[in-house]
Amino acid sequence: MKASELSVYWNKRLEEIPTIKSSKMRLFSVLEDDQADLKDIERIIAGDPAMAAKVVKIANSPFYRHEAEIGSIHDAILTIGLDMVKCLTLSMSIIETFGSSRAIIGKIWEHSYLVGILSLSLARNKTEGEWLFSGGLLHDLGKMAFMYLEPALYAPLFNDHWPVVEEEQRLFSTDHTYLGEHVARQWHFPDGMINIIKNHHNPCNWPSATIHVVDHVIHCVDSGKDPLKGLDGVKAFLGKNYNELVNRVIEHYTKNSNIMQDLF
């Protein structure tokens, strides 16, 4: 099949991906408003038991250090912050859209949350933190699309390792960065987030390079490989503090991986 025919084929298949119709998107819309009233946010979360349980669970995790147990939605929101609530809302909406009955989908989300949280810890300011967390959370959106469209063919790739782009190309003549980019465009995600989803394996700027490093370190540590190898392509985007940033990711993940995995 020619490249142009492949593009038409996959664009047609991507039309099978449903739009996000989750009630949680109402909360996301409210959170997008800088003037949003905290009471309105609390009321919407209280009306969604799954969302409320997730927010309180995360607020009580060791990741957020506090002395007393948090029981109220109000205190939980104040503990984790509205940016985290916004990202959780978006991710849970996507989970509902794709479905989460398969163990592999859970595996993809666990990894995505880890990338998001570790990337957030590298942010140099609040705005950058939101982009990095959201981008990390959704960088493997295309893998979820593959699982939705071709579960019988894609699932076996997870049997003994994490699928790589080259395997996807051999099997489907495309990869998860292409699918992820196009799903993100269908769902009208911001350009900055689309850029991260599209380029996290071939970084083109600081955010995509940061997500690439975090993603790479997690996979290497989990598989017993040297995380310092295979990162030459990102040095130009991370500047003179490249080594320091990579070592921070390695240290943070090795020390806190169990805590972060328990978050979700």
Kinemage of the C-alpha trace (Angstrom):
@kinemage 1
@onewidth
@group {chain A} dominant
@subgroup {mainchain}
@vectorlist {calphas} color= white
{ca met a 1} P 0.000 0.000 0.000
{ca lys a 2} L 1.367 3.411 -0.991
{ca ala a 3} L 2.021 6.110 1.611
{ca ser a 4} L -0.929 8.174 0.392
{ca glu a 5} L -3.213 5.129 0.555
{ca leu a 6} L -1.990 4.316 4.069
{ca ser a 7} L -2.753 7.835 5.182
{ca val a 8} L -6.281 7.598 3.788
{ca tyr a 9} L -6.744 4.155 5.368
{ca trp a 10} L -5.690 5.202 8.876
{ca asn a 11} L -7.527 8.510 8.730
{ca lys a 12} L -10.657 6.506 7.887
{ca arg a 13} L -10.012 4.073 10.742
{ca leu a 14} L -9.511 6.971 13.152
{ca glu a 15} L -13.059 8.065 12.415
{ca glu a 16} L -14.072 4.999 14.464
{ca ile a 17} L -12.640 6.655 17.586
{ca pro a 18} L -15.593 8.143 19.489
{ca thr a 19} L -15.679 11.741 20.618
{ca ile a 20} L -15.259 12.444 24.321
{ca lys a 21} L -18.788 12.448 25.677
{ca ser a 22} L -17.965 12.025 29.344
{ca ser a 23} L -19.853 14.053 31.923
{ca lys a 24} L -16.418 14.818 33.338
{ca met a 25} L -15.801 17.165 30.438
{ca arg a 26} L -18.296 19.539 32.070
{ca leu a 27} L -15.909 19.748 35.004
{ca phe a 28} L -12.973 20.212 32.617
{ca ser a 29} L -14.775 23.144 30.965
{ca val a 30} L -15.357 24.753 34.363
{ca leu a 31} L -11.709 24.246 35.317
{ca glu a 32} L -10.600 25.957 32.099
{ca asp a 33} L -12.185 29.160 33.430
{ca asp a 34} L -9.657 31.082 35.551
{ca gln a 35} L -12.572 32.688 37.399
{ca ala a 36} L -14.183 29.364 38.300
{ca asp a 37} L -15.765 29.197 41.751
{ca leu a 38} L -14.258 26.502 43.993
{ca lys a 39} L -17.730 25.681 45.334
{ca asp a 40} L -18.954 24.919 41.806
{ca ile a 41} L -15.966 22.632 41.257
{ca glu a 42} L -16.593 20.841 44.555
{ca arg a 43} L -20.275 20.384 43.697
{ca ile a 44} L -19.520 18.825 40.300
{ca ile a 45} L -16.907 16.474 41.773
{ca ala a 46} L -19.259 15.475 44.599
{ca gly a 47} L -21.790 14.411 41.968
{ca asp a 48} L -19.285 11.989 40.423
{ca pro a 49} L -18.343 9.274 42.983
{ca ala a 50} L -15.476 7.900 40.887
{ca met a 51} L -13.923 11.326 40.447
{ca ala a 52} L -14.408 12.220 44.107
{ca ala a 53} L -12.771 8.967 45.237
{ca lys a 54} L -9.804 9.531 42.907
{ca val a 55} L -9.214 13.104 44.117
{ca val a 56} L -9.356 12.103 47.800
{ca lys a 57} L -7.158 9.042 47.222
{ca ile a 58} L -4.441 11.087 45.552
{ca ala a 59} L -4.615 13.802 48.208
{ca asn a 60} L -3.992 11.145 50.887
{ca ser a 61} L -1.062 9.547 49.093
{ca pro a 62} L 2.516 9.830 50.413
{ca phe a 63} L 3.271 11.927 47.342
{ca tyr a 64} L 1.575 14.819 49.177
{ca arg a 65} L 3.060 15.093 52.635
{ca his a 66} L 0.525 15.927 55.359
{ca glu a 67} L -0.097 14.905 58.950
{ca ala a 68} L -3.857 14.294 59.103
{ca glu a 69} L -5.981 12.159 56.789
{ca ile a 70} L -7.960 14.155 54.249
{ca gly a 71} L -11.622 13.236 54.050
{ca ser a 72} L -13.354 16.145 52.346
{ca ile a 73} L -13.377 17.009 48.666
{ca his a 74} L -12.629 20.631 49.580
{ca asp a 75} L -9.419 19.757 51.426
{ca ala a 76} L -8.430 17.253 48.756
{ca ile a 77} L -8.696 19.876 46.005
{ca leu a 78} L -6.640 22.345 48.024
{ca thr a 79} L -3.991 19.658 48.572
{ca ile a 80} L -3.481 18.512 44.987
{ca gly a 81} L -4.385 21.788 43.243
{ca leu a 82} L -6.754 22.620 40.403
{ca asp a 83} L -4.197 21.811 37.701
{ca met a 84} L -3.985 18.225 38.932
{ca val a 85} L -7.784 18.031 39.128
{ca lys a 86} L -7.974 19.265 35.530
{ca cys a 87} L -5.513 16.639 34.311
{ca leu a 88} L -7.282 13.877 36.237
{ca thr a 89} L -10.574 14.978 34.731
{ca leu a 90} L -9.202 14.789 31.210
{ca ser a 91} L -7.560 11.412 31.754
{ca met a 92} L -10.656 9.848 33.316
{ca ser a 93} L -12.741 11.162 30.418
{ca ile a 94} L -10.405 9.456 27.965
{ca ile a 95} L -10.464 6.224 29.984
{ca glu a 96} L -14.258 6.232 29.774
{ca thr a 97} L -14.117 6.900 26.039
{ca phe a 98} L -11.706 4.059 25.222
{ca gly a 99} L -12.872 1.729 27.958
{ca ser a 100} L -10.566 0.236 30.575
{ca ser a 101} L -11.609 -3.412 30.729
{ca arg a 102} L -8.318 -4.682 29.326
{ca ala a 103} L -5.333 -5.029 31.641
{ca ile a 104} L -3.096 -3.555 28.948
{ca ile a 105} L -5.062 -0.290 28.959
{ca gly a 106} L -4.440 -0.099 32.715
{ca lys a 107} L -0.750 -0.742 32.095
{ca ile a 108} L -0.580 2.078 29.554
{ca trp a 109} L -2.335 4.478 31.935
{ca glu a 110} L -0.089 3.578 34.866
{ca his a 111} L 2.976 4.326 32.751
{ca ser a 112} L 1.388 7.533 31.447
{ca tyr a 113} L 0.659 8.795 34.957
{ca leu a 114} L 4.251 8.070 35.985
{ca val a 115} L 5.577 10.037 33.009
{ca gly a 116} L 3.189 12.898 33.792
{ca ile a 117} L 4.099 13.120 37.478
{ca leu a 118} L 7.854 12.860 36.904
{ca ser a 119} L 7.696 15.438 34.116
{ca leu a 120} L 5.722 17.780 36.368
{ca ser a 121} L 8.563 17.649 38.902
{ca leu a 122} L 10.921 19.091 36.259
{ca ala a 123} L 8.789 22.121 35.424
{ca arg a 124} L 10.384 25.538 35.789
{ca asn a 125} L 7.085 27.344 36.340
{ca lys a 126} L 3.360 26.682 36.842
{ca thr a 127} L 2.352 26.961 33.184
{ca glu a 128} L 5.156 24.677 32.083
{ca gly a 129} L 4.144 22.204 34.786
{ca glu a 130} L 0.610 21.958 33.429
{ca trp a 131} L 1.897 21.339 29.897
{ca leu a 132} L 4.390 18.721 31.032
{ca phe a 133} L 1.915 16.857 33.206
{ca ser a 134} L -0.766 16.876 30.505
{ca gly a 135} L 1.715 15.964 27.780
{ca gly a 136} L 3.219 13.172 29.861
{ca leu a 137} L -0.223 11.871 30.711
{ca leu a 138} L -1.266 11.724 27.057
{ca his a 139} L 2.001 11.000 25.241
{ca asp a 140} L 0.915 7.399 24.535
{ca leu a 141} L -2.598 8.298 23.415
{ca gly a 142} L -1.834 6.505 20.146
{ca lys a 143} L -1.209 3.221 21.987
{ca met a 144} L -4.710 3.469 23.426
{ca ala a 145} L -6.017 4.125 19.919
{ca phe a 146} L -4.239 0.989 18.657
{ca met a 147} L -5.807 -1.015 21.498
{ca tyr a 148} L -9.219 0.352 20.562
{ca leu a 149} L -8.886 -0.226 16.809
{ca glu a 150} L -6.697 -3.345 16.603
{ca pro a 151} L -6.679 -5.101 20.004
{ca ala a 152} L -6.108 -8.618 18.640
{ca leu a 153} L -2.988 -7.542 16.736
{ca tyr a 154} L -1.637 -4.939 19.144
{ca ala a 155} L -2.073 -6.641 22.525
{ca pro a 156} L 0.464 -9.449 21.835
{ca leu a 157} L 3.201 -6.823 21.451
{ca phe a 158} L 2.981 -6.297 25.226
{ca asn a 159} L 3.674 -9.950 26.072
{ca asp a 160} L 7.287 -9.589 27.163
{ca his a 161} L 8.211 -5.944 26.589
{ca trp a 162} L 6.858 -2.489 25.766
{ca pro a 163} L 6.054 -2.061 22.042
{ca val a 164} L 8.452 0.180 20.150
{ca val a 165} L 7.774 2.342 17.109
{ca glu a 166} L 9.674 -0.004 14.776
{ca glu a 167} L 7.405 -2.930 15.691
{ca glu a 168} L 4.293 -0.838 15.118
{ca gln a 169} L 5.592 0.268 11.732
{ca arg a 170} L 6.272 -3.328 10.684
{ca leu a 171} L 2.827 -4.476 11.748
{ca phe a 172} L 0.643 -1.491 10.840
{ca ser a 173} L 2.815 0.685 8.549
{ca thr a 174} L 2.232 3.493 11.051
{ca asp a 175} L 2.903 4.072 14.741
{ca his a 176} L 1.338 5.392 17.922
{ca thr a 177} L 2.734 8.910 17.474
{ca tyr a 178} L 0.785 9.274 14.209
{ca leu a 179} L -2.417 7.860 15.680
{ca gly a 180} L -2.040 9.882 18.872
{ca glu a 181} L -1.492 13.125 16.987
{ca his a 182} L -4.592 12.632 14.848
{ca val a 183} L -6.838 11.584 17.743
{ca ala a 184} L -5.656 14.657 19.646
{ca arg a 185} L -6.547 16.836 16.643
{ca gln a 186} L -9.976 15.186 16.369
{ca trp a 187} L -10.562 16.012 20.038
{ca his a 188} L -9.344 19.603 19.548
{ca phe a 189} L -6.472 19.395 22.023
{ca pro a 190} L -4.138 22.422 22.242
{ca asp a 191} L -1.250 22.569 19.773
{ca gly a 192} L 1.349 22.301 22.538
{ca met a 193} L -0.108 18.994 23.715
{ca ile a 194} L -0.383 17.679 20.150
{ca asn a 195} L 3.277 18.564 19.605
{ca ile a 196} L 4.335 16.458 22.603
{ca ile a 197} L 2.182 13.491 21.537
{ca lys a 198} L 3.551 13.676 17.983
{ca asn a 199} L 7.231 14.250 18.835
{ca his a 200} L 7.960 12.489 22.133
{ca his a 201} L 10.129 9.937 20.273
{ca asn a 202} L 11.710 12.575 18.015
{ca pro a 203} L 11.933 15.703 20.208
{ca cys a 204} L 11.825 19.100 18.571
{ca asn a 205} L 11.785 21.395 21.631
{ca trp a 206} L 12.260 21.450 25.423
{ca pro a 207} L 8.827 19.993 26.402
{ca ser a 208} L 8.960 17.084 23.943
{ca ala a 209} L 12.600 16.389 24.902
{ca thr a 210} L 11.699 16.377 28.606
{ca ile a 211} L 8.849 13.895 28.050
{ca his a 212} L 11.194 11.773 25.934
{ca val a 213} L 13.793 11.635 28.709
{ca val a 214} L 11.274 10.715 31.405
{ca asp a 215} L 9.650 8.061 29.200
{ca his a 216} L 13.073 6.645 28.306
{ca val a 217} L 14.314 6.540 31.924
{ca ile a 218} L 11.206 4.744 33.188
{ca his a 219} L 11.418 2.058 30.507
{ca cys a 220} L 15.166 1.580 31.051
{ca val a 221} L 14.956 1.361 34.848
{ca asp a 222} L 12.038 -1.085 34.632
{ca ser a 223} L 13.860 -3.310 32.134
{ca gly a 224} L 17.309 -3.125 33.778
{ca lys a 225} L 18.930 -1.126 30.975
{ca asp a 226} L 21.288 1.837 31.317
{ca pro a 227} L 19.064 4.962 31.215
{ca leu a 228} L 22.026 7.171 30.304
{ca lys a 229} L 22.382 5.467 26.916
{ca gly a 230} L 20.355 6.423 23.860
{ca leu a 231} L 19.665 10.049 24.736
{ca asp a 232} L 22.146 11.867 22.492
{ca gly a 233} L 19.353 13.269 20.332
{ca val a 234} L 17.843 15.363 23.130
{ca lys a 235} L 20.934 17.178 24.384
{ca ala a 236} L 20.458 20.113 22.029
{ca phe a 237} L 17.006 20.828 23.476
{ca leu a 238} L 17.852 20.442 27.152
{ca gly a 239} L 20.879 22.725 27.274
{ca lys a 240} L 23.887 22.657 29.558
{ca asn a 241} L 21.897 21.152 32.442
{ca tyr a 242} L 21.202 17.993 30.429
{ca asn a 243} L 23.125 15.605 32.688
{ca glu a 244} L 21.647 17.109 35.828
{ca leu a 245} L 18.097 16.776 34.495
{ca val a 246} L 18.573 13.140 33.444
{ca asn a 247} L 20.091 12.227 36.806
{ca arg a 248} L 17.208 13.971 38.621
{ca val a 249} L 14.714 11.843 36.714
{ca ile a 250} L 16.632 8.635 37.476
{ca glu a 251} L 16.925 9.487 41.173
{ca his a 252} L 13.320 10.617 41.533
{ca tyr a 253} L 11.941 7.531 39.809
{ca thr a 254} L 14.094 4.972 41.607
{ca lys a 255} L 13.271 6.509 44.992
{ca asn a 256} L 9.567 7.171 44.467
{ca ser a 257} L 8.323 4.673 41.870
{ca asn a 258} L 6.375 2.598 44.392
{ca ile a 259} L 4.688 5.688 45.849
{ca met a 260} L 3.777 6.998 42.398
{ca gln a 261} L 2.423 3.633 41.229
{ca asp a 262} L 0.193 3.474 44.314
{ca leu a 263} L -1.387 6.799 43.328
{ca phe a 264} L -3.394 5.141 40.599
